[in-house]
């Protein structure tokens, strides 16, 4: 009888709810890297083909970075909404 009383007392005192607060993770620093700088046309460039090459390179850099960043932002926001809706 004493053992049963002791076991029930231990079980009742050991079963306290501990609040667990989960926080959505912050953005990793590796993903906060900004896009590369765009190239500039040299002032002494005389050929239009050189200018067009710089412009096309800049367009490809810009759109590649834009797609990467926009997709990442969309993924992060959707994951955050899912995390917050579970609570």
C-alpha positions in Angstrom: 0.0 0.0 0.0 2.8 2.4 0.9 4.6 1.6 -2.4 1.4 2.3 -4.4 0.9 5.6 -2.6 4.5 6.5 -3.2 4.4 5.6 -6.9 1.1 7.5 -7.4 2.6 10.6 -5.6 5.7 10.5 -7.8 3.6 10.1 -11.0 1.3 13.0 -10.1 4.1 15.4 -9.2 6.2 14.4 -12.2 3.5 15.1 -14.8 3.6 18.8 -15.0 3.1 20.4 -18.4 6.2 22.4 -19.5 5.3 25.1 -22.1 7.3 24.8 -25.2 7.5 27.8 -27.4 8.8 27.2 -30.9 10.1 30.0 -33.0 10.3 30.0 -36.7 14.0 29.9 -37.7 15.6 33.1 -38.9 17.1 33.4 -42.4 20.6 31.9 -42.6 23.3 34.4 -43.3 24.3 32.5 -46.5 21.0 33.3 -48.0 21.3 37.0 -47.3 24.0 37.5 -49.8 23.2 40.3 -52.2 23.3 40.0 -56.0 26.5 40.8 -57.8 27.2 44.2 -59.1 26.4 44.9 -62.7 29.2 45.5 -65.2 29.8 49.0 -66.5 30.6 50.0 -70.1 34.1 51.5 -70.3 34.1 55.1 -71.3 36.6 54.6 -74.1 34.6 51.8 -75.8 34.1 52.6 -79.4 32.4 49.4 -80.6 28.6 48.9 -80.2 29.2 45.1 -80.0 31.2 45.7 -76.7 28.3 47.8 -75.3 25.8 45.1 -76.3 27.9 42.4 -74.7 28.0 44.3 -71.4 24.2 45.0 -71.5 23.3 41.4 -72.3 25.6 40.2 -69.5 24.0 42.6 -67.1 20.5 41.4 -68.1 21.4 37.8 -67.5 23.0 38.6 -64.1 20.0 40.6 -63.0 17.3 38.1 -64.1 19.2 35.1 -62.7 19.5 36.8 -59.3 15.9 38.1 -59.4 14.5 34.6 -60.1 16.7 33.1 -57.3 15.7 35.7 -54.7 12.0 35.9 -55.6 11.7 32.1 -55.5 13.5 31.9 -52.2 11.3 34.7 -50.7 8.2 32.9 -51.9 9.3 29.6 -50.4 10.3 31.2 -47.0 7.0 33.0 -46.7 5.0 29.9 -47.5 6.9 27.9 -45.0 6.4 30.6 -42.4 2.6 30.6 -43.1 2.5 26.8 -42.7 4.5 27.0 -39.4 2.2 29.7 -38.0 -1.0 27.9 -39.0 0.0 24.7 -37.1 0.0 26.5 -33.8 
